[in-house]
Amino acid sequence: MAITRFGPQVKRSYQSHGFRLKLTATAILGLCFVFVWSVFSKFSVTSQRESFDDIAEPVSAARGKVSDFRIHFGKEDPKKGQESDESRVVKSEPTLDDKDKKKINGSLPIKPEEGQDKGQKEGDKEESQENKGESEIGEVIREKGEEEENGKRGEELNGGENANEEGEREFDLINSEDLDQEAVDDENEVSRSRKKKKELGPLFDPKTQYNWKLCNTRSKHNYIPCIDVESASGRLQSYRHHERSCPRSPVMCLVPLPHDGYGDPVRWPESKLKILNKNVAHPKLAAFVNSQDWVVESGEYLTFPQNQSVFKGGIQYYLDSIEEMVPDIEWGKNIRIVLDIGCKDSSFGASLLEKDVLTLALGLKDDLVDLAQLALERGFPAVVSPFSARRLPFPSGVFDAIHCSECNMAWHSNGVKLILELNRILRPGGYFILSTKHNSVEAEEALSKLTVSVCWNILADKVDEVSDIGVKVYQKPESNNLYRLRRKRDPPMCKENENTDAAWYVPLKNCLHAIPEAIEQRGTEWPEVWPKRLNTFPDWMNKIEGLTADSEHWKTVVKGPYLTGLGVDWSTIRNVMDMKAINGGFAAALSKQQVWVMNVVPVHAPDTLPIIFERGLFGVYHDWCESFGTYPRSYDLLHADHLFSRLKNRCKKPVVIVVEMDRILRPGGWAIIRDKEEILDPLEGILRSLHWEIRMKLRHDKEGLLCAQKTVWRP
């Protein structure tokens, strides 16, 4: 009976106090949630901070200040470690505070100096987003004037032993920022994902053992993974794709050397006239050479007589006739960057180079005699890219002129999209130069209709009596007035919100892009004449002070340690690639050297490629998770400034980037790699497994620099 009475009493008590119990329980759970959230939130911020804890305030263009660090070559002597630390002078700016980690437009602000007004602080915060060309540890800027006579120079070679004892040398470092947008996004993305899944492992697993093997492909020593067809049936005569298409599985094999071996390339400028035949060996090349008079097989060399060219009368006569027909074309002044569609004998670009004109040759997918490879071996810029259904890997409105000599474009079939793509990448007021010998009537009529539809003004149409070549020179409009006067709006205008610079795997559009008209837009004014153009920054570029500081910074870096302190034999360097170019500062600093630089802007990075072109330099967009569009053994030096750390958790197998570097770098070529220590340590092991020689290592805190040289080793 007592139990029976107890039940109803409990029920009535619950009904009278149930609401209070629920409210109390909810409050307790809420407090617990707040406590747990605060603990994990603090952990997340701390983890994010660790990757930036050694970064001081960046170079401020307004103040012109830098922070200096000193760093030793190789390993420090443990007996002198304490003395070295005490005598080292370190001038650093204030580090990032946790309380200053508020995001501004996706970027982390830098704590300003005390005593600055509010306006200056805000300016510095915005400035920190624009100076993207400098790394976390800073750049080597000058060699110490005096060396200690009794010290040891720590240079690690192969097994990490000291190569000599000439005396310890120190390098000063600028502690500058590299907080570009992509880095901040990567850090924040990792920080947010930790609550949902475990943190991904390191970029390179230091425990992995690599067993390399040679690629077994039909294209053999000329293998270009994303262009060569390897899965097609044997009936296919051509091994080239019509469009870029990469293998499904990451390419982990090494491209073999040519059948007859590989010899040291002929050095520039002698390479303009002759190259080693065995370095560019190709099944169809020998037959092609026998049918041409501008290239002659002479013993072990292929020679290129100066007076011989595809153009009768000589290439100089051809260039002079173009300038005579259109006087506004002043080679080397108004015209600085030219795209040459279809590689021929490279005489066009070679002659323009003497007039300070950079000509980028576009080797097409059906170039079966590999003339683009000949151009690269001779030391002329070239890139291999299909051109039929997708946009070329360039931003809009960047080429001063486009040259097309016997490029066999199908103007009468898919010509409208091809012309529209050329119109996209051609600068407003730029020139399209077309030269043909025997063009069909159908192609002539189709081209005429297409040029009228895009409002190109024909400036010259002449058949030269000496060369028997028909030359036509068109000019792109400088404003939208002609577009508005068209009776037929065919092709139609593109949508205003379409990104004209998007080019990576973007299909060709059947629409006409409007020409920029606002003064703050890029393309409304023609760039300054060369060489003033290199260091002139128009108003459409934001934070010009930062760009100027970045340019001066790289000039100091290259002039000092890069040219004299890393052991690189620059007399052997001609073809250079900056694998993660920002504003072109590295290439600009090398402008007075006898080299050319391919500036590569990764597709996931901030789009700075238009700035590079505006300065009179050139480059391409690329995704380093894939193979680059060039032949094996194309480059003499690769420069990678924090490339790997920015690709973390992006590529399925990041080691393929190292394999690609091994493919495109010539035996005896060099690689300068700057990155975090956690990446450089396992990367060094991978390079050693490829039998690369480690020539120099610099370290400071958690950052470092690695200089390595590729050998002729193949498995």
Summary of the structure (lengths in Angstrom):
residues: 715
radius of gyration: 29.7
end to end distance: 92.0
largest distance: 125.3
contacts: 2214
relative contact order: 0.11
helix: 31%
strand: 19%
